[in-house]
């Protein structure tokens, strides 16, 4: 599907009806505000490589690196935003494809900051396609919605039955150390995911929607007492999912927990999902890393390297 058609589909989302005004500085989706990134991985001479790369600022990937000592065959790409964060009127398109038997990791250079907006909104459309026996770890860093920000994202995943995808979102409630009004001070945050097989069979879909002044976000059963959240999906064959589930139970300490988490089964035997909430980003990152480690060990027979000191 063409980029402009995908953007038009997002423009029609009902939650965006109140955010159609044009910015005073530069019109929405103007040149320089449309970022596009295409990454294609395949096996060449027995090694997974980044064989296809297209980039259009403000999105950038330089090259694939092989720095994971625990899985040296894994090409790793970091998505860089040269725009300093997401601004009003920005439109992003990311397309990631893995051919048969390929493996890769895609992450982001740093947290994804969604800046304050007084007109329009920002959007992102992602497509992720995995061929048979492919393996992808797509784990962006935290998304931080600033006060008054408006952001909508749609991720469409097509995955073969024997492939494995570890993908998800990590969110902050805002810049809580900057100002009290930053916590859930956003105007709109809409993040949807749909997953299907190559033959078109739908596995599941989900949507996280937070709108301005939604008091339920701070309820005890949602985010009361916590400011970081993660929803990480592991779409994998049922036998691997069973082994991972056996290792990752519920973490719900009784006394003043820094973080809580649990792993549930996805519909239609698609795999598992980790939900975690914590006081700070590093509390949630710890829960994600525990799940990530189990996934890699059970699916690929490799572990995770030691975490960087500055993380």
ZAMARGU-4260 file (C-alpha; in steps of 0.2 Angstrom, whole numbers, plus 5000, padded with zeros to 4 digits):
<rodrens>
0) 5000/5000/5000 | 5007/5017/4995 | 5012/5029/5009 | 4999/5042/5005 | 4985/5029/5006
5) 4991/5023/5023 | 4992/5041/5029 | 4974/5044/5023 | 4968/5029/5032 | 4975/5036/5049
10) 4968/5053/5045 | 4950/5046/5045 | 4951/5039/5063 | 4937/5045/5073 | 4947/5050/5088
15) 4956/5063/5076 | 4940/5073/5072 | 4945/5087/5084 | 4963/5089/5078 | 4962/5094/5060
20) 4968/5112/5061 | 4984/5116/5051 | 5000/5121/5061 | 5005/5140/5059 | 5023/5135/5055
25) 5023/5122/5042 | 5007/5112/5035 | 5005/5094/5040 | 5014/5081/5030 | 5024/5094/5021
30) 5041/5090/5014 | 5053/5087/5029 | 5038/5081/5040 | 5036/5064/5031 | 5048/5052/5037
35) 5049/5035/5028 | 5060/5020/5033 | 5061/5003/5024 | 5072/4989/5031 | 5074/4972/5023
40) 5083/4957/5030 | 5088/4941/5021 | 5101/4927/5022 | 5116/4929/5011 | 5130/4916/5011
45) 5124/4909/5027 | 5122/4926/5037 | 5107/4937/5040 | 5111/4954/5032 | 5102/4971/5029
50) 5100/4969/5011 | 5087/4983/5008 | 5088/5000/5016 | 5078/5016/5011 | 5077/5031/5022
55) 5069/5048/5021 | 5073/5061/5035 | 5068/5064/5049 | 5070/5045/5050 | 5087/5037/5048
60) 5096/5020/5049 | 5114/5020/5046 | 5119/5002/5044 | 5117/4985/5053 | 5130/4981/5067
65) 5134/4964/5075 | 5138/4969/5092 | 5128/4956/5102 | 5141/4945/5110 | 5127/4932/5115
70) 5120/4931/5098 | 5134/4937/5086 | 5124/4932/5070 | 5111/4945/5074 | 5111/4961/5063
75) 5105/4976/5074 | 5098/4992/5067 | 5095/5008/5078 | 5081/5019/5071 | 5087/5037/5073
80) 5076/5053/5072 | 5086/5068/5067 | 5071/5079/5071 | 5073/5079/5090 | 5056/5070/5092
85) 5039/5070/5085 | 5031/5087/5081 | 5014/5092/5075 | 5010/5088/5057 | 5023/5074/5056
90) 5019/5058/5047 | 5030/5043/5049 | 5030/5026/5039 | 5041/5011/5044 | 5041/4995/5034
95) 5052/4980/5041 | 5053/4964/5031 | 5062/4948/5035 | 5064/4934/5022 | 5064/4916/5026
100) 5076/4911/5039 | 5082/4928/5043 | 5085/4936/5060 | 5087/4954/5066 | 5085/4966/5080
105) 5077/4984/5077 | 5077/4996/5091 | 5078/5015/5093 | 5092/5027/5098 | 5083/5034/5113
110) 5066/5038/5120 | 5053/5043/5107 | 5047/5061/5113 | 5030/5067/5107 | 5031/5086/5108
115) 5017/5098/5114 | 5005/5103/5100 | 4993/5117/5097 | 4987/5111/5080 | 4984/5095/5070
120) 4993/5079/5076 | 5007/5067/5072 | 5004/5049/5065 | 5014/5033/5062 | 5010/5018/5051
125) 5021/5002/5053 | 5021/4986/5043 | 5031/4971/5049 | 5032/4956/5038 | 5040/4939/5043
130) 5043/4925/5031 | 5044/4906/5038 | 5057/4903/5051 | 5061/4922/5053 | 5065/4929/5070
135) 5064/4948/5074 | 5066/4958/5090 | 5058/4975/5087 | 5059/4984/5104 | 5058/5003/5103
140) 5063/5013/5118 | 5050/5022/5129 | 5037/5034/5121 | 5035/5050/5131 | 5020/5060/5127
145) 5022/5078/5132 | 5007/5089/5139 | 4995/5093/5125 | 5003/5080/5112 | 4992/5071/5100
150) 4999/5055/5092 | 4991/5040/5083 | 5000/5024/5077 | 4994/5009/5068 | 5005/4993/5066
155) 5000/4979/5054 | 5009/4963/5056 | 5010/4948/5044 | 5019/4933/5051 | 5021/4915/5046
160) 5016/4901/5058 | 5034/4896/5062 | 5041/4913/5063 | 5044/4923/5080 | 5041/4941/5083
165) 5045/4950/5099 | 5037/4967/5098 | 5029/4980/5109 | 5027/4997/5116 | 5034/5005/5132
170) 5025/5021/5138 | 5028/5034/5151 | 5013/5044/5158 | 5022/5060/5153 | 5037/5070/5160
175) 5032/5068/5178 | 5048/5075/5185 | 5045/5091/5174 | 5028/5097/5179 | 5013/5089/5189
180) 5002/5093/5174 | 5013/5082/5163 | 5006/5066/5170 | 4993/5061/5158 | 4993/5078/5151
185) 4992/5072/5133 | 4977/5076/5122 | 4977/5060/5113 | 4987/5044/5112 | 4981/5030/5101
190) 4991/5015/5097 | 4983/5000/5087 | 4991/4983/5082 | 4983/4970/5070 | 4991/4953/5067
195) 4987/4941/5053 | 4994/4926/5044 | 5001/4927/5026 | 4985/4919/5019 | 4975/4933/5027
200) 4968/4924/5042 | 4967/4937/5057 | 4974/4932/5073 | 4970/4947/5084 | 4970/4965/5086
205) 4971/4977/5100 | 4971/4996/5103 | 4977/5007/5117 | 4967/5023/5118 | 4970/5037/5130
210) 4961/5054/5128 | 4963/5070/5138 | 4955/5071/5155 | 4952/5052/5155 | 4951/5049/5174
215) 4951/5030/5172 | 4969/5030/5168 | 4973/5034/5186 | 4962/5021/5193 | 4969/5007/5204
220) 4966/4994/5191 | 4975/5004/5178 | 4990/5015/5182 | 4987/5021/5200 | 5004/5023/5208
225) 5014/5019/5192 | 5021/5030/5178 | 5028/5017/5166 | 5020/5004/5156 | 5024/4990/5144
230) 5014/4979/5132 | 5026/4967/5124 | 5020/4953/5112 | 5029/4937/5108 | 5021/4930/5092
235) 5028/4912/5091 | 5023/4894/5088 | 5013/4886/5103 | 5027/4874/5109 | 5039/4889/5111
240) 5025/4899/5119 | 5021/4885/5132 | 5040/4885/5137 | 5041/4903/5139 | 5025/4904/5149
245) 5031/4891/5161 | 5046/4902/5165 | 5037/4919/5166 | 5023/4919/5179 | 5015/4934/5188
250) 5026/4946/5197 | 5014/4955/5210 | 5024/4958/5226 | 5013/4962/5241 | 5022/4976/5249
255) 5025/4993/5239 | 5030/4985/5223 | 5042/4994/5211 | 5034/4985/5197 | 5021/4972/5193
260) 5019/4961/5178 | 5010/4946/5171 | 5011/4935/5155 | 4995/4930/5146 | 4991/4920/5131
265) 4986/4928/5115 | 4970/4923/5105 | 4971/4909/5092 | 4987/4902/5098 | 4996/4917/5092
270) 5008/4917/5107 | 5010/4928/5123 | 5009/4946/5129 | 5018/4953/5144 | 5010/4968/5153
275) 5020/4977/5165 | 5018/4993/5175 | 5031/5002/5186 | 5036/5017/5196 | 5050/5022/5184
280) 5056/5017/5167 | 5070/5006/5173 | 5058/4996/5184 | 5047/4991/5169 | 5063/4989/5158
285) 5068/4975/5171 | 5052/4966/5168 | 5053/4967/5149 | 5071/4961/5149 | 5066/4946/5160
290) 5053/4941/5147 | 5065/4945/5132 | 5078/4934/5139 | 5066/4919/5141 | 5060/4922/5123
295) 5077/4922/5115 | 5083/4907/5125 | 5068/4896/5121 | 5066/4901/5103 | 5084/4903/5097
300) 5095/4895/5111 | 5104/4911/5114 | 5104/4922/5130 | 5105/4941/5132 | 5121/4950/5134
305) 5125/4960/5150 | 5115/4976/5150 | 5125/4992/5147 | 5130/5001/5162 | 5121/5017/5157
310) 5105/5008/5155
</rodrens>
